[in-house]
């Protein structure tokens, strides 16, 4: 989903923030000692929480207390019989910080809410009780990539620059608060290839930006907007960083190049397709459709391939040898070799063995290869969908 960037009245020259004071009482704005309610869920949020805890332990007087709200346990395993604690909650077991889970909140007064990768909207009635409202650390150059998965979408879009934004919490909408601090445009260059690598770069920047904002008092009204965008970029469209789901992993052989496939495999995990099965038995043909999860992805075939399979139509190559492989042609003319796969209801196995076991292709029995298939290869019954 894309939307146009709106433009504030400020220009880039006016968006220069004043030097940050090292002491609260000498900053441009003063405020009461902060009683923080921190809301988080993952590794990215842990870094900001640890920075807040260090600041509190320094005894500067800026932070009087920190209470933490974690995401509720998540049902896992078959039939959702087990629950998994969030990584933030597990980390806090070794600290003295007080933890809560929705809908439970601290009993004492709170005057600032800080949400970092929390994934749930802070109700407007709770924000209204906090004297200084709320702050959010977001790992993108807002208004670019608003939403729950900015790191994934930055990498999927092959962006080589990114940044971090500190914004106020909007009472009704995600990622539409006032930007109080931000990485200078166009962001910093990076060579991250995975979400974990990009997270390792942005999480410390976000934590430092948050602490500097507390030193500067930039969250205290009147709040100054310091976002990078201006009237020259008002018509630029941005992509919503929606949550990554099954549809994002559904491999489209007709439009995704080999680079696209390998990039998605690296960023969002195993991709999947559907394929036909045709088994020959005593009662004749039994047809069906099964899901293939490319559990360990693909590798690009470096050597020259003299076979020209149709786009997205796998072929089993090497029937005469000991280790047959599954080749698939991409829309840009490259050939990918499938590694281990998982067929629904089965354990992970080599792609060839999965194809033979599930009758994805008319693979001959051992000993019949050279007589029935002199060309050493056979195609799947149908293209992948």
KABEL-V354637 format. One record per backbone hydrogen bond with DSSP energy under -0.5 kcal/mol. NH is the residue of the N-H (numbers start at 0). CO is the residue of the C=O. If there is no record, write none. Layout:
NH/CO
NH/CO
This chain:
2/237
4/235
13/10
14/10
14/11
15/12
16/14
25/22
26/23
28/215
33/61
35/33
35/64
36/111
37/35
37/66
38/113
39/68
40/115
45/41
46/42
47/43
48/44
49/45
50/46
51/47
52/48
53/49
54/50
55/51
56/52
57/53
58/55
59/54
63/33
63/61
64/33
66/35
67/97
68/37
69/67
69/99
70/39
73/83
74/72
75/81
79/76
80/77
81/75
83/73
86/40
87/40
89/85
90/86
91/87
92/88
92/89
93/90
94/91
97/65
99/67
101/69
103/100
110/34
111/34
112/132
113/36
114/112
114/134
115/38
115/113
116/136
122/120
125/122
126/122
127/123
128/124
128/125
129/125
129/126
130/128
131/110
132/129
134/112
135/166
136/114
137/135
137/164
139/137
141/139
143/140
144/238
145/142
148/240
149/146
152/148
153/149
154/150
155/151
156/152
157/154
158/153
161/187
164/137
165/180
166/135
166/164
167/177
168/133
169/167
175/172
179/165
179/177
180/165
182/163
186/183
187/161
189/159
197/193
198/194
199/195
200/196
201/197
202/198
204/200
205/201
206/202
207/203
208/204
209/205
210/206
211/207
212/208
213/209
214/210
215/211
216/212
217/212
219/216
225/178
232/229
233/230
235/232
237/2
239/0
240/145
241/239
247/244
248/244
248/245
249/246
250/248
250/271
252/250
254/251
255/251
260/256
261/257
262/258
263/259
264/260
265/261
266/262
267/263
268/263
268/264
270/293
271/248
272/291
274/289
276/287
277/358
278/285
280/278
280/283
283/280
285/278
286/284
287/276
289/274
291/272
292/290
292/341
293/270
293/291
294/292
295/339
296/293
298/336
300/334
301/299
305/303
311/328
312/309
313/311
314/326
315/377
316/314
316/324
317/375
318/375
320/317
324/316
326/314
326/324
327/335
328/309
329/333
330/252
330/255
332/329
335/327
336/298
337/325
337/335
338/296
340/348
341/292
343/290
345/342
348/340
353/349
354/350
355/351
356/352
357/353
358/355
359/354
360/354
361/378
362/360
367/364
371/367
372/368
375/372
377/315
379/313
380/359
383/311
384/273
